[in-house]
């Protein structure tokens, strides 16, 4: 590697190889976490459960661990570097995704993995996955100048949304069409994670200066863009971190985002079935009908992927043209939250038709994700050398918001429909969802206001600048 910059030599583009690797990892995280919900029916049968809703405890165990271990795994990345950390956590969670395929199996009459062992496995799986995005954020901070971070985060989240949206279709193809046993499929996806680790180990280095294929011109380009990849194992100033009003505003904003977004993840498919009869009988439906049904299930993620990339690109473009990082991030965050809030307002107060709902919910998903890449780029900008910890704080609080909306949304619906049947039940159910939609719109509006308190140009730890 050359050590003296030469303006006549074009910068290498090794950083885009790094981006490809973390985008692939982002896809792996989403398919791994979404594979279990797709296998709920088979898992429930193997455990002898009469109601697969009992598996909600296993889903909650994953969500709890995912929230609790955001900060510890982010700290590992900032202290020991994303290379060591990512390899270890991906092998960790790949092991537990593979073991999940053994649930309910018996040898000599002894069940290998019963219900509560499964809950523990999902918790351990969530511990590993918690570190993915904080450490991806740290890797991108080390490798990308500030003017490209929004685009890079947009690509990462576009990949996640794309794979999350396709997972129901992949399940249909692998298990239904190819006939791969669902137990074997868990093992296959565990193997995919291990293969990624081997390739990542060979290619990735924590800093551009450590990579043999990076020339001096690319290093100069990255560092001139405001990146100082200090890899020192310094103590983390936790008190200053948690007293940062800027950080708390960032976390509050992401809480609001996930409060609205989790409706798309967990309630939209069932709402579409109940409200618009968007369902098929799995026993009698053709393969084509099943494909359409799975596309409906994955549509929020597929719609959001375009917003992810566009929002990151627009934010970076604004910064490159004006040099104003604060408003370059803030503007598109506010647009995304504001338009998502407006979309839910139209759902509540506009014409109550399937077409209006479909258009507005698509817009809400698009604008939510227009702001998403900007959120994570802001965590990089504010975190600097503590980017993984800041991203971990943001994602932890965000996932608590997601857990809250999962509980509150279900509680509101259940309280409205309790003891009712027929037309009364349907009317009460619609009223309950209108209340929830008002809440989503209001929370998105609060998130938009919180962007006025977020300044991406100010590091949460001044000496980390």
N, C-alpha and C positions, 0 to 999 in steps of 0.2 A: 504493500500500500504506500502510495506517495505521501510524504509528510509536508511538502511545501506547495501551497496553493498556486495554481497556474490558471489565470483567467482564460487562457486559450483552450483549456481542457474542459469539456462539458462534464457536469456532475453526473456521476453514476446514479442509478435509480434503485438501489438496493432496498431503500425504504418501502418501495411498493411491493417487494417480495415479502417484507415484514407484514405489510397490510394484508396481503393474500393469506398469510398464515393465520393472523388473528381473525380474519373474516371466516375462514374455515372453522376455527375454534368456536366462533360465535354460532355458526350453524350446528356444530356438534352439541353445544350446550342446549340449544332449543329442542333438537330432536330427541336428546336424551331425557330431558325433563317432560316433554310432551308424549313420549312413548308409553309411559305408565298409564296416564288417563285413557289412552286409546286401548290399552289392554285390560281395563278395569273389569270388563265382563268375564274374561278368561281367568283373571286373577281371583275374582270373587268365587267363581265355580271351583277353582282348585283349593280354596280355603273352606269351601262348604258354606259360604255366606248366602243367606236368603235375600239379603238386600245389599246391593253393591254400594249404597250410600254410606255403609259402615266404613268403607275405605276412605272416607273423608278425613278420618284420623290420620291415616298414612300421608295423605296430601298435606294436611296441616303440619305434620312433623317435618316434612321437607321445607315448607314455607317458614316455619319457626327457625330451623337451622340456617336457612338461607339468609334470613335477616340478622340473626345473632352473630354470624361469623364473617360478615362483610368487613368490619373494621379489623379484626385479628388477621385475616388473610390479606387485607390491603397493607397492613403493617409489615407483614412478611415480605411483600413485594418491594416496598420502599427500603427496607433494611438489607435484604439479601438479593434483591434484583428479580425482575419478572421471569428470567430464564429458569432459574432453579425452582422458583415458586410455581410457575405454571406447569412445568413438567410433573412436579410432585402432586399437585392437586388434580390434574387431569388423570393421572394413573390411579389416584385415590378414588375419584368418583367413577371411573370406568370399571374398576373392580366391583363396586357396589351395584352398578347398573347391570353387570353380568350376573352377579349373585342373585339379583331379583328374579331371574329366570328360573331359579330353583324353588320358588315359593310353592308351598303345598305338596312338594314331592315327598314320597315316603320310601324308606329303605328298611326292610325287615319290620314293617309296621310302625316305624318311627318317622314322624314328620320332620323333615330337615328345617323348614322355615315355616313357622306358624304365623298367626296374625300379628302378635306383638313383636316378634322378631322382625317381621316386615316393617313395622312402624320404626323400629330402631335402624334398619337398613336405609329407609327413606331419610331419616334424620342425618345419618352419616353421609349419604349421597348429597344432601343439601349443604352440609359443611364444606364439601369439596367445591361444589358449583358456586358457592358464595364468593370464592376468590377469583372467578374468571374475569368479570368485567372491571373490577378495580385494577387487576394486574395487566389486562389489555390496555387500560387507560394509561398506566405507568409506561408500558412499552411504547405506546404511541407518543407520549410526551417526550421520551428519550429520542425518538427517531424522526419526529415531524416538526417542522417550524410552525409557529402559531398560526400563520396564514393558511395552513393546510389541515389543521386539527379538526375543524368542523367537517370537512369533506371525509377525512379518515374515520371519524366517529359515525358519520352518516353511512359510510360503506359497511362498517361493522354492524350497525343496527339494521340496515337494509338486509344484510345477510341473515341476521337472526329472524327478522320478520318473515323473510322469504321461506326459510326452512321451517319455521313454526307453522306457517300457513300451509305448507306442503305436507307436513307430517301426517295428517289424516289420510291424504292420498297415498303416501308412501306405505303406511300401514295397510291400506287396501290392496296395494300392488304386491307387497312382500308376503303378507299373510294370506289374503284371500285369493289373489291371482296366481302367485308363484307357489303357494302352498307351504311356505316355510313355517314351521311350528313356532308359536308365539314365544315359547321358552328359548328356542334357538335364537330368535331375533334379538333378545336382550344380550345374549353372548356376542352376537355379531357386532352390535353397537359398542359394547365394551372393547372389542378388538379394534374398532375404528379409532377410538381414543388413544390406544397404545401406539398404533401406527402413526398417528399425528405426532405423538411425543417423540418418536424416533426421528422423524423428519425435522421437527422443530429443533431438536437437540443438535442436529447436524448443521442447520442453517442459521439459527438465531443467535445473536450476541446482545448483551444488555445495552451496549452503546455502539454507535456507528464506528467509533475509533477502534473498536475491538474486532471489527469484521474485515476479513482479508480482501473482500471484493469492493469495499467502499474506497473511493478516491478522496483526495483532499478537498476537491471542489464540492463534493456532496456534503462533507463534514462542515465546510465553511458555510454552505447554503443553509443547512439545518441550524447551525449555531447563530447565524446572522438573523434567523427568524425567531430568536428569543428563547431558545432551548439551551439549558445548561444541565446536562445529564450527570449531576453529581451522584456518585454511587457509594458515597461514604456511609459507614454503618454508624451514623450519629444518633444520639438519643432524640426521641420525638418529643417536642415541646407540647405535651398533651393539654396543659392548662391554657396556653395561648390558643391552641386549636379550638378548644371547646368554649372559649370566651369570645370567639370571632362572630360578630353579628352577621357578617357577610356569609359565613358558613351556615349559620342557622337559617338565614333567608333562603339559601340554596336548598337546604334539606326540606324546609317547609314547602317550597315550590314543588319539589319532586314528590313529596307526600301527596300534594294535590293532584299531580299528574297520575300517579298510580291509583289514587282513589277513583278517578274516572276510568282509567284504562282497564282495570280488572273486571269491569262489567263486560267489556268486549271478550275477555279471556274466558270467563266462567259463566256468564248469564245470557249473553246474546244468543247463542245457539238454542237454548231452551226457550227463550222469549220468542224467537222466530217460529219455533215449532208450535207454541201455544197460541201466538197471536195470528200467524199467517199460515199455519198448517204446513210448515216447510220440513216435512219428515217423510221417511220411506220405511217400509217394513223390511228389515234385514233378511227375513226368510224368503220373501217373494220378489224383492226388487231385482231388476237386472243390474249388471255390472255398471252400465252407463248411468242408471238412476243413482246408484251408490256414489259414483264419481261426482255427480252434480251435488248430492247431499254433502259430501266431504268438502267440496269447494265452498259451499255456504258456511260450513263450520269454520273453515280456515280463512274466510274472506277478510275479517278485520286485519289480520296480520299481513295478508297480501296487499291490501289497499294501503296500509301504512308504510310499506317498504319504499314507495316512491317519495313519500313525504320525508322519510329519513334522509335520503340522499340529497333531495332538493334543499331541505333546510340547512344542512351542513354546508352545502356549496354556496348558498346565498349568504350565509353568515361569514364565511371566509372571504367571499368576494367583497362584501361590505368593508371588512377590515383591511384588505389589500388596497382598496380604493381610497379610504378615508384615514386609515391609521388609527381609528377609534375602536378599540377592542370592547369597551364597555357597551356602547350602543350597537356594535356589530353583533354581539351575542344577545343583548337585551331585546332589540327590535323584533327578531324572528321568534324569540321565546314568547313575547307578548302577543304577536300576531297569532301564533299557534294556539295559545291558551284562550285568547279572546274569541277566535273563530270557533273553537271547540265548544266554548260556553254558549255562543250564539246558536250553534247547531242544535244543542239540547233545548234551548229556549224555543226554537221553531218546532221541535218534536212535541213539546208540551203544549204550546199555545197555537200552533198552526193546524192546518187540516189533518184530521186523523185518518190518513190513508196509507196503504202499504208503500206506494211510490214515494210519498213525502218522507216517510220514516226511513226507507232505504237510502234515499239521497242524503238525508241529514246525518244518518249514522255513518255513512261512508265519509262525509265531510268531517265529522267529528274525529274519526279514526285517522284520516289524512292529516288534519291540522294538529292533532296530538303528536303525531310522529314528525311533523315539520319542526316542532320544538325539541324533539328528543335528542337529536345529535348535538344541538346547541347546548342542552343541559350538560351532556358529558364533556363537550369541549370546554365549557365553562369550569367544570371540575378540574380539568387539566390546567387551565389558565390560572385558577385560583390556588391550586395545590402546589404547582411547581415541583420541587423535589419530593413533596409529600402528596403527589397526585393520586396514588393508589389509596392512601388513607382518606383523603377528602372524598374521592369517588365512593369508597366504602361507607363513609358516614352518610352520604347522600342516598346511596342505594339501600342502606339499612332502614333509614327513616321512610324512604319511598315504599319499601316492602311492608312496613308496618301499616302504611296507608292502604296498601292493597289488601292486607289481611283484614283491616277494619271494614273496608267496603264489602268484602266477601261476606262478613258476618252481618253487617247492618242491612245490606240489600236483601239478603235472605230473610232476616228477622222481620223487616217491614212487609214483605210479601206474605210470609207465614201468618203474621198478626192480622192482616186484612182478610185472608181467605179462610181462616180457622172456622170450622163448623159449617161452611157454605158448600153448595153444590149447584150444578146446572148453570143457568144464566147468571144467578147471583154471584157465583164463584168467579165467572169470567169478568163481570163488571168490577168486582172487588180487586181482582188480580190486575186489571188495567189501571185502576185507581192507585194501587200500590206502586206500580212501575212509574206512573206519572210523578209520584212523590220522589221516587229514586232519581228520575231524570231531572227534576228540579234541583235535587242535591248535587248531582253531577255538574250541572250547569253553574251552580253557585260556587262549587269548589274550584272549578276551572277559572272562574272569575277572580277568586281570591288568589289563585296561583299567578294569574296575570298581574295583579297588583304587587305581589311579592317580587316580581322581576324588577320593579322599580327600586328595590332594596339590594339587588344583586349587582356587584361590580366586578366583572371578569378581569379588569385591569389591575385589581388590588389582590396580592397574594394573601392568603389567610395567615401565613407566618411571614412577616416582612423580610426577615433575613433569608428566606428561601428564594427570594427574587433572583 
